[in-house]
Amino acid sequence: MTHADSTLGTVFVIAIGSVVAALLSGEQWLAWLLLGATLIVPLGFSSIRDDGRLATVVYLVIACHHGLAVLLTFGEFRPIDLWDATYFDTLASWAAERPEGSLTWELGYLMYVNVLSGIYDINNAFFTGAEVSVLFAVIGLLLMIQIAREIKVPDERLWWVALAGFIPGSLVFFSITYRESLLASFLLLSVWAAIRVLQQKDRRWWVLFVGALVAMGLLHKALFLYSLFVVIVTIMFVVFTEQRTLAWWGKAIGVGAGIVLCVAGVIAWATPEFVKFLEPAIRLIDVDILEQITFYRERMVNWGSPRTDYGLFYDWTDWHRTAVTLGSIYLHYLFSPFDGITRWVDLYAVAE
């Protein structure tokens, strides 16, 4: 039996065990089914089935996600920095138990809460919400591997790409009831679809491209604006990668002008409620940005209570002191606590 066969055999055993756990569990049955799904989905990719190293790395990443999901659910270990996860879970659980019509439909985190509450209608449990995040984290990892294949990364090096799944921040935040794993997977899906568009594949890839960006934007207002940037960059690649006929240029200019006019019309005539998703941009347009930055800085430094202040304070009385204090704070942000570096293995945290 090869190493790959051994790995896949272990995966099947755990997947079957998750189904048994779902049958025996009355409270988290959907979570156990989702756990099994995250183990089965990667097997649909031949690159993973045929490469033992890639399969091993992928499933080690998945195991870390599930380990953290179990720890944060059953281990009564949830740091205060993850309080948003508890907040989203509480809101979604509350919405799932309320009668219809109690949801607040608004772009941003409330949209994620609504999606989570829809899942909680089926099985209301924190573990279920965490496993949903893990499922999207796995999908994002698989999309990353597919993107690497599209840009001609050699198959024998794909496992290097999969190592990105071990980034500590993604392991933690993609294993709990945060929207980050959904946002990352939708962004990667849009990139994959954009690559297929540039390869002049079926036009339906445009639908997937736009759909992924819209889904990402619905969950985060700022990313809605970022999705417009992704569209512009993709169109630039489409326009400038190959020679086009005069007729094609005419159609492209016409469509582009139409989009610009439609967007301008919406911004000019629509009600403020309708364009609430443009709130980040409106803030930049309606206020003096430098004045706003100065006010926010002074408020946080003089009156605020930052999570980690490192015992340092800004001094912006002149350029020299500003550079020194800002540089010191940045170095502490990257590398502190310095007295915690006592062994060579501690350098990993610094390198990260």
N, C-alpha and C positions, 0 to 999 in steps of 0.2 A: 504493500500500500504506500503510495506517495504521500509527501507532506501535504499537498493540496487536497488529496482524498481524505486524509485524516482531519484536516481543518473543516471541510465541508460536512463530514460525518458528524463532527461535534456540533456544528451549526444545526443540522437536522434534529439531533437529539434535544438540544435546547429549545428549538422551535416547537417540537412536539410537547416538551415539558410546559411551555408557556400556554399551549392550548389546554392541557390538563389543568393548569393553575386557573385558567379562565373559567373552566367548568366548575371548579371547586370554590372559586371566590364569588361571593355575593356582592361585594362592594366595589372591587376594582377589576371586574371581568374584562371590560373593554381595554383597560391598560395592558393586561397580559396578552390580549390578542394583538394589540399594536406592537408589543415587544416582539412577538413572533413574526409579525409582518416586516419589521425592520431587519430581521435575519434572513427572510426569504427574498425580499426585493433585490438585494445585490446579486443573487444567483441568476437573475435575468440578463446579466451582462457577461458575455463570453470572455471579455478581458479579465474578469475576476475569476471566473470558473477555471480558466486555463493557466493562470499565473498564481502559483502558490504564495509568493512573497506579497503580491498585491492583495490577495485574499486575506492573508494573515494580518497585514496592516489595517485593512478596512475593518475587519471584524474585531481587532483590538481597539480601534477607535469606537466602534459601536459598543463594545463591552464597557469601556470607560464611561460613555454616556449613560448606559443603563445603570452602572454602579453608582454614579452620582445621582441619578433620578431616584433610585431606591434609598440612598443615604439621606437625601434631602426630604424624602417623603416619610420614611419610617424611622429614621435615626434621630428625629427631633433635633436635627442639626441644620439650622437655616440662619446664616449670618445676617446681621442687620442690613448689610449692603444689598441683600436680595429681598428687601421688604416689598419692592414693586411686584415681585412674583406672587407673594401672599396677597397683595392688594388686588391684582388682576384676578387671582383665583377666587377671592371673596366676592368681588363684583360679579363675576361670571356665575358663581354658584347661586348668588342671590337672584340674578336675572333668570336663571333656569327654574327657580322655585316659584317665581312670580307669574301671574297670568300674562297672557299675550298682550302686547302693546306697551309693556313696561321698559322695553329697550330704548336706548338713546342712540339714534343713528347719526353719527358724526365721524368725520375722517380722523384718523389717528388711533390712539390706544383704545378708545371706546369701540372702534370697529373690531379690533382684536378681541376685546371682551365679548362682543356680540358673537363672534365666530366661536369663541371658547364656550360661551353659554349654550350655543346650539349643540356642541358636542356633549356638554354636561346634561342636556335634556335626555341623552341616551344613557350616560353613566356619570353621575355627579361625584367626581373624586379628584383630588389633587394629583394623584399618581397618573390618572388618565390625561390630564392636561400636560404633565411633564412628558409623558410618552408621545403625545402629539408633537411636542417640540423636538423630541429625539427623532421621530419619523421624518420630519422636515430637515433635520440636520443630516440624516443619512441620505436623503434625496439630494441635498446640496453637495455632499461629498461625491456622490455618483456623478452629478452634473459637472463638478470640477474635473473629474477624471475624463469625462466625455469631451469637455472643452480642450483638455490637454491632448487628446487623440486627434481632435480636429485641427489643432495647430502643429501636428506632426511630431509630438513628443514620442520618442521611441518606446515601444511597449515595455521593454525591459526596465525603463525608468519611470513608469507610471506609479510605482509604489513610492517613489520620492514625492510625487504630487500628493498622494494620499496621506503622507506624513503631516500635511498641513492640518489635518483633523485633530492633531495632538496639541494645537495651540491652547494653552490653559484657559484663556478667556472664552474661547468658543466651547470648550468642553463643559464649562460651568454654565454659561448663559444659554447654551443650546439644550440643556438638560433639565430645564425648569420652565415654569409658566411665564416665559418672556416671549415677545414677538420676534426677537432677533433671528431665530432659526428660520422663520417664515420669510422674513425680509431677505435674508441671505440667499435662500433657495430661489425666490422669485427673481432676484437680481441675476443670479447665475443662469437661471432659465432664460432670461432675456438676452444675456450674452451669448448663450448657445444658439438661440434662435437667430440672433443677429449674424452670427458666423454662417449659419445655414443660408440666410438671406444673401450674404455676400458671395456665397458659392453658387448663387442662382438656382437654388433648389425650388421646390414647390412654393407657390405664392402663399399657401396656407401658413408658412412659417412667419409671415408678417402678422397674421392673426395671433399666433402664439407669442410673438415678440411684444405686440401691443398689450395683449391680455396679461402677460407677466408683469409688465411695467405698471399697468393700472392696478393690479392686485397689490403690488408693492406700495404704490402711492396711497391706496385706500387705508393701509395700515400705518402710514407715517406721512404727515403733511410735508415735511421737508423733503422726503424722498419722492414725493409727487413732483416737486420742482426738479429734483435731480433726474427723474425719469425723462423730463423734457430735454435735458442736456444729453442723455443717452440717445434719444431719438435723433437729435441734431448731429451728433457724432456719427451715428450709423448711416444717416442719409449722406453725410460728407464722404464716407467710405464708398457708398454705393455710387455716388456721382463721379468720384475721381479715380476709381480703380481701373475702369476700362473706357475705351472709346465709345462715344454715344453718337447717334445720328441726330440731325437737326430736328427731326420730328420728336425724338425722345426728349431733347432739351426743351422743346416747346411745352410738352406735356408736364415735364418736371417743374418748369417755372410756373406754369398755370396752377398746378396742384399746390406748390409751395406758397404762391400768392394767396390762394384760396384759404389755406390753413391760417396764414398770418392775419388775413382779414377777419376770419371767424373768431380767432382768439382775441383780436383787438375789439371786435364787437361785443363779445361776452364780457370782457373786462370793463368796457365803457358803459354798457347798458344794463348788465345784470345786477340784481340786488346784492347787497353785501353778504346776505346769508348764503346766496348761491356760490359766491366765490370765497367762502370762508377758508377753503383749502389753500388759498393764496396768502394766508395770514403771514407766513415768514417773509414773503416778498413785499407785502404791503407795509410791514413794519419798516423795512429798509427804505421804502419810497416815501413814507409819510413823516419820517423823523430825520433829524440830523444825526447820522450814524455815529459821528465822533462824539457828539454830545451824549448820546445814549450810552456809548461804551464808557465814557467817563463817569456818568451817573451810576451805572451798574457796578463798575470797579470800586468806586468809593463806598457804595452801599454794602458790598460784600466784604470789603476789607475792614471798614470801620464799624459796621453794625451786624454783619452777617456772622454765621457760625459754620465755616467750611468743615467738611468731613475730616480733612487732613491738612493742617496748616504748617507742619514741620517746624513750628516755632519761629517761622520767618515771616517778614512783612515786606510789602512793596515799599519802595522809596522812590518816588518819581519827581523829586525836587529838581533834578537835573538829569541829563542824558547818561552821565557816567554812573550815577547811583542807580538809575533805572536799569541799565544793562547789567550791573553787578548783582543787584537783588533778584532781578528776573532770571538771570543765568543760574544763580544759586538755587532758586526755587525749582527750576527745571531739572537741574542735576539731582536734587533731592527727590523729585518726582520720579526720575528714571531709576535711581540706584539705591535710595535709602531703604531700610536703615543700614548705614555703613558698618556699624558694630555687629550686624548679623552675618557679615561675610567672614566666616572663620574657617571654612573648609573649601576645598576646590570645587565640591559639588554645588556650593552656594553660588558659584559664578554662573550657573545656568539661569537663575532668576535675573541676573544682571544682563546676560546675553539676550534674554528674551526681549 
